[in-house]
Structures are given as structure tokens and as C-alpha cells.
Amino acid sequence: HMDNYMTLAEASKKWGISERRIRTLCSNGRLEGAVRFGRTWALPVNAVKPKDMRVKSGKYMKQS
């Protein structure tokens, strides 16, 4: 892998969420510094997992 970047698979293991979810976050611009190479995303190694803002239990969560 490239210096200072990690693959979606590596981020998936590190953060405990699916590659598909990370791909969605990249597409939605939620991951700062994410770079797209063709059909593949690369994330900075120091990227921070964003807070999950999806609605759970049908109620909107308070944003803190």
C-alpha cells in the first residue's frame, strides 16, 4: 500500500465497520483526506473514524 495511506480493508479492520460503509462515507465526503484512484479509495493512515450519524431506533440522536 502507498505511504501514508491505508486501504478500505485496512480501515475496516481498524475501525470495526464494513468496507461498504467506509466507501459510502468516502462518497458522501465524510472522510477528510480520502482520495479516489479509479474505482478504489485510499484513506490517510491518520484518518479518524467519523461519528455514526445514522438514525437508530427511529428517533434522531442528539448531536453532542
C-alpha positions as a printed Julia matrix, in Angstrom:
64×3 Matrix{Float64}:
   0.0    0.0     0.0
   1.07   3.59   -0.53
   2.95   5.51    2.12
   0.67   7.39    4.49
  -2.47   5.79    3.04
  -4.5    2.75    4.0
  -6.96   0.7     2.0
 -10.64   0.32    2.84
  -9.9   -3.21    4.04
  -7.3   -1.89    6.5
  -9.63   0.88    7.71
 -12.42  -1.68    8.05
 -10.31  -3.84   10.37
  -9.03  -0.83   12.31
 -12.47   0.72   12.89
 -14.62  -2.41   13.04
 -17.05  -1.29   10.33
 -17.64  -2.71    6.85
 -15.72  -1.65    3.75
 -19.08  -0.87    2.17
 -19.9    1.62    4.94
 -16.47   3.26    4.57
 -16.99   3.52    0.79
 -20.31   5.29    1.46
 -18.63   7.69    3.89
 -15.99   8.45    1.25
 -18.63   9.06   -1.43
 -20.53  11.39    0.89
 -17.4   13.39    1.67
 -17.47  12.39    5.35
 -13.84  11.21    5.43
 -11.36  14.05    5.28
  -8.39  13.38    3.03
  -9.93  10.35    1.29
  -8.59  10.08   -2.27
 -10.11   8.14   -5.14
  -7.91   6.26   -7.57
 -10.15   4.98  -10.36
 -12.65   2.77   -8.55
 -10.6    2.46   -5.34
 -10.44   4.73   -2.32
  -7.35   5.4    -0.23
  -7.56   6.89    3.25
  -4.86   8.77    5.15
  -3.39   6.48    7.83
  -4.25   9.08   10.46
  -7.88   9.35    9.27
 -10.38   9.44   12.11
 -13.5    7.28   12.05
 -16.43   9.69   11.76
 -19.29   9.56   14.25
 -22.19   7.42   13.1
 -24.92   9.95   12.33
 -27.39   7.38   11.01
 -30.73   7.27   12.77
 -31.18   4.35   15.12
 -34.44   3.25   16.76
 -36.47   5.7    14.66
 -35.5    8.69   16.8
 -32.96  11.3    15.86
 -29.96  11.19   18.14
 -28.91  14.37   19.91
 -25.73  15.66   18.38
 -23.21  16.46   21.05
